[in-house]
Amino acid sequence: MPLSMLDRQINKLEMEKTILEESKGLSISALREILDFVRFIKSKRMNEGRMEPIDNVKRELSELDKASLTHLEAEFKDYKELYPYEQ
């Protein structure tokens, strides 16, 4: 039986509520990663159908690189100060 518009809206609201609840208590690094992923998904959805498939792949790889870089920068923040190289 197909879901009614109201059922879909309730499910969407429950999903949004669950995502918010599950994200509580996470580190700022983890929250940044989640935000990057949400922005990636939104960007992907907005641009679907506007580009050739190869352009979509290139764009997605570029977005993935940005998200990975942001995550790595956060993970290794102050690394040299925390773990100085001893000779």
VMD Tcl script that draws the C-alpha trace (Angstrom):
set ca {
  {0.00 0.00 0.00}
  {1.55 3.33 -1.04}
  {2.38 5.83 1.67}
  {0.22 8.91 1.85}
  {1.80 12.35 1.78}
  {1.15 12.68 5.52}
  {2.82 9.30 6.21}
  {5.87 10.32 4.18}
  {6.07 13.64 6.04}
  {5.84 11.91 9.42}
  {8.54 9.45 8.40}
  {10.73 12.32 7.19}
  {10.25 14.21 10.44}
  {11.02 11.08 12.48}
  {14.17 10.52 10.42}
  {15.31 14.13 10.93}
  {14.63 13.81 14.68}
  {16.58 10.55 14.84}
  {19.55 12.07 13.00}
  {19.60 14.99 15.43}
  {19.36 12.71 18.46}
  {22.09 10.37 17.19}
  {24.44 13.28 16.49}
  {24.29 14.59 20.06}
  {27.50 14.05 21.95}
  {29.66 13.61 18.86}
  {32.93 15.47 18.56}
  {33.17 18.64 16.50}
  {35.24 16.67 14.00}
  {32.46 14.10 13.56}
  {29.84 16.86 13.26}
  {31.90 18.56 10.54}
  {32.08 15.28 8.66}
  {28.30 14.87 8.91}
  {27.76 18.45 7.72}
  {30.10 17.91 4.78}
  {28.20 14.76 3.85}
  {24.81 16.50 4.08}
  {26.06 19.31 1.85}
  {27.46 16.76 -0.59}
  {24.10 14.96 -0.79}
  {22.19 18.24 -1.25}
  {24.58 19.36 -3.97}
  {24.28 16.01 -5.70}
  {20.48 16.12 -5.60}
  {20.33 19.70 -6.92}
  {22.61 18.94 -9.85}
  {21.25 15.55 -10.88}
  {20.14 15.53 -14.47}
  {21.89 18.76 -15.38}
  {25.21 17.19 -16.34}
  {26.56 14.35 -18.41}
  {27.33 11.22 -16.36}
  {31.11 11.74 -16.57}
  {30.68 15.29 -15.26}
  {28.71 13.92 -12.33}
  {31.52 11.50 -11.50}
  {34.13 14.26 -11.68}
  {32.03 16.54 -9.47}
  {31.36 13.79 -6.94}
  {35.05 12.92 -6.73}
  {35.86 16.59 -6.23}
  {33.29 16.88 -3.42}
  {34.60 13.68 -1.86}
  {38.14 15.08 -1.96}
  {36.95 18.25 -0.18}
  {35.12 16.23 2.48}
  {38.14 13.96 2.99}
  {40.49 16.91 3.27}
  {38.26 18.63 5.82}
  {38.04 15.43 7.83}
  {41.81 14.86 7.73}
  {42.57 18.45 8.68}
  {40.31 18.09 11.71}
  {41.77 14.72 12.66}
  {45.37 15.93 12.56}
  {44.85 19.39 14.02}
  {47.75 20.24 16.35}
  {49.41 16.92 15.50}
  {52.94 18.35 15.45}
  {52.43 20.00 18.83}
  {50.86 16.90 20.37}
  {53.39 14.46 18.90}
  {56.66 16.29 18.30}
  {59.26 14.53 16.21}
  {62.26 13.60 18.27}
  {65.64 13.05 16.64}
}
mol new
graphics top color blue
foreach p $ca { graphics top sphere $p radius 0.5 }
foreach p [lrange $ca 0 end-1] q [lrange $ca 1 end] { graphics top cylinder $p $q radius 0.2 }
display resetview
